[in-house]
Each structure stands twice: as structure tokens, then as C-alpha cells.
């Protein structure tokens, strides 16, 4: 299945139209597609219906709450329906690593529905959340980041395949996992999350300790070695030791 893709300039035009007028005429777009040219299947508007329904439920659930204080829980709820949709569509990681698709989804798709969801979520104008940025900054794009968390941690054999993808605050994922070299290894991420949070999802490592002691200690260790060859239990023991030494 081929995925729609638009350029940064096209996304900017759509963003400005949505911001100024609350609508954008996507019929004027000359769409590009990511995938094999001989693939007749194209991901389109109708394919997005389940995700739109899920996001509508999320908005209703969090509509009367301070979104900054519930950001972690809110963002965690986006992960599963987004990943399931793209997994069921047969989209490949290569396709989904292309910024053009996320620009289309975030600014143009469904008459700007997803644009409005991001605006509701952040109540700000940081264009990177909508994918209006360079490929090198794709990790800062809101819906891409939600998909990436699931892609990294999805385990179809677990009782909850999305347990680790949904565990943790948005800031912890953004700053201390996805932006870090060691965040690429799933066994490390599992051990790290199980160190920072207890079985109920409550934080057991304070923000100050995390930022000023544990993360610097983890970074320092990677100057001489890597976490990639370690099992989950080995990572867990190592993180425990580095945390104790850093206190």
C-alpha cells in the first residue's frame, strides 16, 4: 500500500490556511506517494476512520482536564490506535520513517481533523509538531513520535502488546529515550522504564535525579561500551548499579 506524502511547503500552506480560516482545500494538492509504483493500493481518507473515532474518544475523555498535567496519559492513549491502524494497513517502517506522510496526516488528512487534534493537544504553534521541519527532526513530530514508541516496544506475545510503549511520561520518552543513542535498544528501554516507574506506572525516580544523575551516568557508560548486547535482566542490574553509584 502506498502512503500519501506532501512537501514542507505544501504543509506550511495547509497549516496557515487551517490557522487563519479553519479550513484548507486539499484538492489543489499534487500528491506524491511513498511505496512501489506498481502497488495499486493507496492509503486514503476512509482508512483513517478508526483513528478519527479513537481520537474523538480521547478528546472527550480529557476535554475538561489540564492537558499539561495529563500529557503522559493523553499521549499514551494515542499510541495503540495509531499503530494498529498503520500495522493493519501493511505500512512498512521505511514508509513511516518518511516525513512527508506525517506532514500529510497532520495537516491535510480528513479535512484538517488531525491538525485540529494537535492544536487542541498543545494549544501552541510549534510547527514541528505538525511535521513542518526537516527530516533530521522527525522525532519531534507528534504523531510520528507516538508511532515510533509503539514500533520500538510492540510485543504481540505480551498480555498487553503496548505495555512498554504506553509506560512513561511524554517528556521522559522525548528527552531521555528517543533523543538518546541508548534509546534504540528495546531491552534497555524496558529495563529503564521499569527502573523509573513501578508496576502501577507511578514514578519512583524523581525528575531531578533522572536529569542530573541517572541520565548522565547512563551517557557516561556508553562512552566505553554499549547496551545493545545486554539482556533485559543485565540492563536492569546495570542501570541499578549506575543509579546507586550516581547518588
TORLUMFI-637485 format. One record per residue: residue number from 1; x, y, z of N, C-alpha, C in turn. Coordinates in steps of 0.05 Angstrom, whole numbers. Example, Ala and Ser with C-alpha at 12.3 -4.5 7.8 and 13.67 -1.06 7.14 Angstrom:
BEGIN
resi; n.X; n.Y; n.Z; ca.X; ca.Y; ca.Z; c.X; c.Y; c.Z
1; 264; -114; 156; 246; -90; 156; 264; -66; 156 $
2; 257; -45; 142; 273; -21; 143; 258; 1; 157 $
END
This chain:
BEGIN
resi; n.X; n.Y; n.Z; ca.X; ca.Y; ca.Z; c.X; c.Y; c.Z
1; 17; -24; 0; 0; 0; 0; 18; 25; 0 $
2; 12; 44; -18; 27; 69; -19; 15; 89; 0 $
3; 32; 105; 12; 23; 126; 31; 26; 153; 19 $
4; 6; 171; 24; 7; 198; 14; 31; 213; 27 $
5; 41; 232; 12; 64; 248; 22; 62; 276; 10 $
6; 69; 296; 27; 69; 324; 17; 95; 337; 26 $
7; 102; 359; 13; 127; 373; 19; 124; 392; 43 $
8; 146; 402; 52; 146; 422; 73; 130; 447; 65 $
9; 134; 456; 40; 120; 480; 31; 90; 475; 30 $
10; 82; 451; 20; 53; 445; 19; 41; 444; 47 $
11; 56; 432; 65; 46; 430; 93; 44; 458; 105 $
12; 62; 475; 100; 61; 503; 110; 37; 518; 100 $
13; 31; 515; 74; 7; 528; 63; -18; 518; 77 $
14; -19; 491; 80; -43; 479; 93; -45; 489; 122 $
15; -22; 489; 136; -22; 498; 164; -32; 526; 167 $
16; -22; 544; 150; -31; 572; 151; -60; 575; 145 $
17; -70; 560; 126; -98; 561; 119; -115; 552; 142 $
18; -107; 530; 155; -122; 520; 178; -121; 540; 201 $
19; -98; 553; 205; -95; 572; 227; -111; 597; 222 $
20; -112; 606; 197; -125; 631; 191; -156; 628; 186 $
21; -163; 605; 174; -191; 603; 165; -205; 577; 176 $
22; -190; 559; 189; -202; 535; 199; -209; 515; 178 $
23; -198; 519; 153; -204; 500; 131; -182; 502; 110 $
24; -179; 481; 94; -159; 481; 73; -170; 463; 51 $
25; -169; 473; 26; -178; 458; 3; -156; 440; -8 $
26; -156; 415; 0; -135; 396; -7; -137; 387; -36 $
27; -158; 395; -50; -160; 387; -78; -138; 400; -95 $
28; -127; 421; -86; -106; 435; -102; -79; 422; -99 $
29; -77; 402; -81; -51; 389; -77; -44; 370; -100 $
30; -19; 370; -107; -8; 350; -125; 6; 330; -107 $
31; -7; 307; -102; 2; 288; -82; 24; 270; -92 $
32; 44; 265; -75; 64; 245; -80; 57; 221; -63 $
33; 69; 198; -69; 63; 173; -54; 89; 158; -48 $
34; 89; 146; -25; 112; 131; -15; 106; 101; -18 $
35; 121; 87; -34; 117; 59; -39; 123; 52; -68 $
36; 119; 27; -75; 124; 18; -102; 104; 29; -122 $
37; 113; 38; -145; 95; 50; -164; 75; 31; -175 $
38; 81; 5; -175; 62; -15; -186; 42; -24; -165 $
39; 43; -14; -140; 24; -20; -119; -1; -3; -124 $
40; -23; -16; -130; -48; -1; -136; -63; 8; -111 $
41; -56; -4; -88; -70; 4; -64; -58; 30; -53 $
42; -75; 49; -46; -67; 74; -35; -81; 80; -9 $
43; -66; 86; 11; -77; 93; 38; -91; 120; 35 $
44; -117; 120; 43; -133; 144; 39; -150; 152; 62 $
45; -168; 170; 57; -185; 182; 78; -202; 161; 93 $
46; -214; 142; 78; -231; 122; 91; -215; 105; 111 $
47; -190; 100; 105; -173; 84; 123; -169; 97; 150 $
48; -174; 123; 151; -168; 138; 176; -192; 138; 195 $
49; -215; 128; 187; -239; 129; 204; -235; 117; 232 $
50; -222; 94; 235; -219; 83; 262; -202; 101; 280 $
51; -181; 113; 268; -164; 131; 284; -179; 156; 291 $
52; -195; 167; 273; -211; 191; 280; -230; 185; 303 $
53; -242; 162; 302; -261; 155; 324; -246; 153; 351 $
54; -222; 140; 350; -206; 137; 374; -197; 164; 385 $
55; -189; 182; 368; -181; 209; 377; -204; 225; 388 $
56; -227; 221; 376; -251; 235; 386; -257; 226; 415 $
57; -254; 200; 420; -258; 189; 447; -237; 201; 467 $
58; -212; 203; 457; -191; 214; 474; -197; 243; 481 $
59; -206; 259; 461; -212; 287; 466; -235; 289; 486 $
60; -255; 272; 484; -277; 273; 503; -268; 266; 531 $
61; -250; 247; 533; -240; 237; 559; -224; 259; 573 $
62; -209; 274; 558; -190; 294; 570; -199; 323; 566 $
63; -223; 327; 556; -232; 354; 548; -233; 373; 571 $
64; -239; 365; 596; -242; 383; 618; -218; 382; 637 $
65; -195; 372; 627; -171; 369; 644; -149; 387; 634 $
66; -131; 394; 652; -107; 409; 644; -89; 390; 628 $
67; -85; 396; 603; -71; 377; 586; -41; 375; 593 $
68; -30; 396; 605; -2; 394; 614; 1; 373; 636 $
69; -18; 373; 654; -16; 355; 677; -23; 326; 669 $
70; -38; 322; 648; -45; 295; 639; -32; 287; 613 $
71; -12; 302; 605; 1; 298; 579; 10; 269; 574 $
72; 22; 257; 595; 32; 230; 592; 10; 210; 587 $
73; -12; 212; 602; -35; 193; 598; -48; 198; 572 $
74; -51; 224; 564; -65; 230; 539; -49; 219; 515 $
75; -23; 225; 515; -6; 216; 493; -4; 186; 491 $
76; -5; 173; 514; -4; 143; 515; -28; 131; 501 $
77; -51; 144; 503; -75; 134; 491; -76; 136; 461 $
78; -59; 154; 450; -58; 157; 421; -42; 134; 408 $
79; -24; 123; 423; -4; 103; 412; -17; 79; 399 $
80; -34; 65; 414; -45; 40; 405; -63; 43; 380 $
81; -83; 60; 379; -99; 62; 355; -84; 71; 330 $
82; -64; 89; 334; -47; 98; 311; -31; 75; 300 $
83; -17; 60; 318; 0; 38; 309; -16; 16; 297 $
84; -39; 9; 309; -56; -12; 299; -65; -6; 271 $
85; -73; 19; 267; -83; 27; 240; -62; 23; 219 $
86; -38; 32; 224; -16; 31; 205; -6; 2; 202 $
87; -6; -13; 223; 2; -41; 222; -18; -57; 205 $
88; -43; -53; 210; -64; -68; 194; -63; -59; 165 $
89; -55; -35; 159; -53; -26; 132; -29; -37; 117 $
90; -11; -50; 132; 12; -62; 119; 34; -42; 113 $
91; 33; -19; 125; 54; 1; 121; 81; -8; 132 $
92; 102; -2; 118; 128; -11; 126; 142; 10; 143 $
93; 161; 2; 160; 177; 21; 175; 191; 41; 157 $
94; 200; 32; 134; 213; 51; 115; 194; 73; 107 $
95; 169; 65; 99; 150; 85; 91; 144; 105; 114 $
96; 142; 94; 138; 134; 110; 161; 157; 126; 173 $
97; 181; 122; 162; 203; 139; 170; 206; 163; 152 $
98; 188; 166; 133; 189; 188; 114; 171; 211; 125 $
99; 182; 234; 127; 168; 257; 140; 144; 265; 124 $
100; 144; 261; 97; 122; 270; 80; 95; 258; 88 $
101; 95; 233; 97; 70; 221; 105; 58; 235; 130 $
102; 76; 241; 149; 66; 253; 174; 57; 282; 170 $
103; 70; 295; 150; 60; 322; 143; 32; 320; 131 $
104; 27; 300; 114; 0; 297; 102; -20; 291; 124 $
105; -13; 271; 141; -32; 264; 163; -38; 287; 181 $
106; -18; 302; 188; -20; 323; 209; -33; 349; 199 $
107; -32; 354; 173; -41; 380; 162; -64; 378; 142 $
108; -66; 356; 128; -84; 355; 105; -106; 335; 109 $
109; -100; 312; 120; -118; 289; 121; -144; 296; 136 $
110; -166; 284; 126; -192; 287; 139; -201; 315; 144 $
111; -196; 332; 124; -204; 360; 126; -192; 375; 149 $
112; -168; 367; 156; -154; 381; 178; -161; 371; 206 $
113; -174; 347; 208; -182; 337; 234; -158; 332; 252 $
114; -136; 321; 240; -113; 315; 256; -97; 341; 263 $
115; -98; 360; 245; -87; 386; 251; -100; 398; 276 $
116; -126; 396; 277; -141; 407; 300; -135; 391; 325 $
117; -131; 365; 323; -124; 349; 347; -98; 359; 358 $
118; -78; 363; 341; -52; 372; 351; -54; 399; 364 $
119; -70; 417; 351; -74; 444; 362; -88; 442; 389 $
120; -107; 424; 392; -121; 420; 417; -102; 410; 438 $
121; -84; 391; 430; -66; 379; 449; -45; 399; 459 $
122; -35; 416; 443; -13; 433; 451; -21; 462; 456 $
123; -43; 471; 444; -52; 499; 447; -29; 518; 441 $
124; -13; 511; 421; 10; 528; 413; 15; 526; 384 $
125; 36; 539; 374; 42; 540; 345; 70; 530; 338 $
126; 80; 510; 352; 106; 499; 345; 102; 480; 321 $
127; 110; 490; 298; 104; 476; 273; 116; 448; 272 $
128; 137; 443; 286; 149; 417; 286; 130; 395; 294 $
129; 111; 402; 311; 91; 382; 320; 74; 372; 296 $
130; 71; 389; 276; 56; 382; 252; 73; 371; 229 $
131; 98; 367; 235; 116; 356; 214; 128; 377; 196 $
132; 125; 402; 202; 137; 423; 186; 164; 429; 196 $
133; 183; 414; 186; 211; 414; 196; 228; 398; 176 $
134; 252; 392; 183; 270; 376; 166; 268; 347; 174 $
135; 277; 329; 156; 276; 301; 162; 293; 294; 187 $
136; 314; 309; 191; 330; 304; 215; 316; 309; 241 $
137; 294; 324; 240; 279; 330; 265; 253; 314; 267 $
138; 251; 292; 252; 226; 277; 251; 217; 267; 278 $
139; 236; 262; 295; 230; 252; 322; 213; 271; 338 $
140; 213; 297; 330; 198; 317; 345; 169; 320; 335 $
141; 162; 305; 315; 135; 306; 303; 115; 290; 320 $
142; 93; 302; 327; 75; 290; 347; 66; 261; 340 $
143; 53; 258; 317; 42; 232; 311; 64; 212; 304 $
144; 86; 221; 292; 108; 203; 287; 120; 192; 313 $
145; 122; 209; 333; 133; 201; 359; 115; 180; 372 $
146; 89; 183; 369; 71; 163; 380; 74; 136; 366 $
147; 76; 137; 340; 80; 112; 325; 107; 100; 332 $
148; 128; 115; 334; 155; 104; 340; 155; 90; 367 $
149; 142; 101; 387; 142; 88; 413; 130; 60; 410 $
150; 109; 58; 395; 96; 31; 391; 114; 13; 374 $
151; 125; 24; 353; 142; 8; 335; 166; -4; 350 $
152; 177; 12; 368; 201; 2; 383; 193; -19; 403 $
153; 170; -16; 417; 164; -32; 440; 141; -52; 437 $
154; 129; -52; 414; 106; -70; 409; 114; -99; 412 $
155; 100; -114; 428; 105; -143; 432; 79; -158; 430 $
156; 74; -170; 406; 49; -184; 401; 44; -207; 420 $
157; 65; -217; 433; 62; -241; 451; 56; -233; 480 $
158; 57; -208; 486; 53; -199; 513; 23; -196; 519 $
159; 16; -197; 544; -13; -194; 552; -23; -167; 542 $
160; -7; -147; 544; -13; -121; 532; 10; -114; 514 $
161; 6; -118; 488; 28; -113; 468; 39; -85; 469 $
162; 24; -66; 481; 33; -38; 481; 41; -29; 509 $
163; 45; -48; 527; 51; -40; 555; 74; -20; 557 $
164; 97; -28; 546; 121; -11; 549; 119; 14; 531 $
165; 105; 12; 509; 102; 36; 492; 86; 58; 506 $
166; 67; 49; 523; 50; 68; 536; 60; 77; 564 $
167; 81; 63; 574; 91; 69; 601; 110; 93; 599 $
168; 106; 112; 617; 125; 134; 619; 113; 160; 609 $
169; 123; 182; 619; 113; 208; 612; 123; 216; 584 $
170; 110; 236; 572; 118; 245; 546; 147; 257; 547 $
171; 153; 271; 568; 180; 284; 570; 202; 263; 573 $
172; 196; 242; 588; 216; 220; 591; 221; 207; 565 $
173; 201; 201; 550; 204; 189; 523; 219; 207; 504 $
174; 211; 232; 504; 222; 250; 484; 252; 256; 490 $
175; 257; 263; 515; 284; 273; 522; 303; 250; 530 $
176; 293; 230; 544; 311; 211; 556; 312; 183; 542 $
177; 294; 180; 522; 295; 154; 508; 299; 160; 478 $
178; 280; 173; 465; 281; 176; 436; 304; 194; 427 $
179; 312; 213; 442; 335; 230; 434; 362; 219; 441 $
180; 362; 196; 456; 387; 185; 465; 395; 161; 448 $
181; 421; 158; 445; 432; 135; 429; 423; 108; 441 $
182; 424; 107; 468; 417; 81; 481; 387; 76; 480 $
183; 371; 95; 472; 342; 91; 469; 335; 74; 445 $
184; 354; 66; 429; 349; 49; 406; 345; 20; 413 $
185; 355; 12; 436; 354; -17; 444; 329; -22; 461 $
186; 312; -41; 452; 287; -45; 467; 291; -58; 494 $
187; 311; -75; 498; 316; -87; 524; 325; -66; 544 $
188; 341; -47; 535; 349; -25; 552; 325; -8; 560 $
189; 308; -2; 540; 285; 15; 545; 267; 2; 565 $
190; 262; -24; 563; 245; -38; 582; 257; -36; 610 $
191; 283; -41; 612; 296; -40; 639; 296; -12; 650 $
192; 300; 8; 633; 300; 36; 641; 272; 44; 652 $
193; 251; 37; 636; 224; 44; 645; 217; 30; 671 $
194; 225; 5; 674; 219; -10; 698; 235; 0; 722 $
195; 256; 16; 717; 271; 29; 738; 258; 55; 747 $
196; 249; 70; 727; 237; 96; 732; 209; 95; 743 $
197; 194; 74; 735; 166; 71; 743; 161; 44; 756 $
198; 142; 43; 775; 134; 18; 788; 113; 4; 771 $
199; 103; -18; 782; 84; -35; 767; 57; -20; 761 $
200; 51; 0; 777; 26; 15; 773; 30; 39; 754 $
201; 55; 44; 746; 61; 66; 728; 69; 91; 743 $
202; 71; 90; 770; 78; 113; 786; 109; 117; 784 $
203; 117; 142; 785; 145; 149; 783; 160; 142; 809 $
204; 182; 129; 807; 198; 122; 831; 226; 135; 830 $
205; 233; 147; 807; 257; 162; 804; 249; 191; 799 $
206; 257; 209; 817; 249; 237; 815; 261; 251; 790 $
207; 248; 272; 782; 257; 287; 758; 286; 297; 761 $
208; 292; 308; 784; 319; 318; 789; 340; 296; 787 $
209; 335; 274; 801; 354; 252; 800; 357; 241; 772 $
210; 334; 239; 757; 335; 229; 730; 353; 246; 712 $
211; 348; 273; 713; 362; 291; 695; 391; 296; 703 $
212; 396; 298; 728; 423; 307; 737; 441; 284; 745 $
213; 430; 260; 750; 447; 238; 759; 445; 213; 741 $
214; 420; 202; 739; 418; 177; 725; 424; 179; 695 $
215; 412; 198; 681; 417; 201; 652; 446; 207; 646 $
216; 459; 226; 661; 488; 230; 656; 504; 205; 661 $
217; 497; 189; 681; 511; 164; 686; 508; 144; 664 $
218; 484; 142; 653; 479; 124; 630; 494; 134; 605 $
219; 495; 160; 601; 510; 170; 578; 540; 165; 581 $
220; 550; 169; 606; 579; 165; 611; 587; 136; 606 $
221; 569; 117; 613; 576; 89; 609; 578; 82; 579 $
222; 563; 96; 562; 564; 90; 534; 589; 100; 521 $
223; 605; 116; 534; 630; 125; 522; 650; 102; 519 $
224; 646; 81; 535; 665; 58; 534; 651; 32; 525 $
225; 625; 32; 524; 611; 7; 517; 584; 13; 506 $
226; 567; -8; 503; 540; -5; 492; 521; -23; 507 $
227; 496; -15; 507; 475; -32; 520; 464; -53; 501 $
228; 470; -51; 476; 456; -68; 456; 460; -97; 460 $
229; 483; -105; 471; 488; -134; 474; 477; -146; 500 $
230; 466; -129; 517; 456; -138; 543; 427; -147; 542 $
231; 421; -168; 557; 393; -177; 560; 378; -157; 578 $
232; 352; -161; 579; 335; -144; 597; 345; -145; 625 $
233; 350; -169; 636; 358; -171; 664; 386; -159; 668 $
234; 404; -162; 649; 430; -150; 651; 429; -119; 651 $
235; 412; -109; 633; 407; -80; 633; 396; -70; 659 $
236; 377; -85; 670; 364; -77; 695; 385; -75; 717 $
237; 403; -95; 719; 423; -95; 740; 443; -73; 736 $
238; 451; -68; 711; 470; -47; 705; 459; -20; 712 $
239; 434; -15; 704; 421; 11; 710; 419; 15; 740 $
240; 412; -7; 754; 410; -5; 783; 437; 3; 796 $
241; 459; -9; 785; 486; -3; 796; 494; 26; 789 $
242; 489; 34; 764; 497; 61; 756; 481; 82; 772 $
243; 456; 75; 778; 439; 94; 794; 450; 96; 822 $
244; 457; 73; 834; 468; 74; 861; 494; 89; 862 $
245; 511; 85; 842; 537; 98; 842; 535; 129; 838 $
246; 513; 137; 824; 509; 165; 817; 498; 181; 840 $
247; 485; 167; 859; 472; 181; 882; 493; 192; 901 $
END
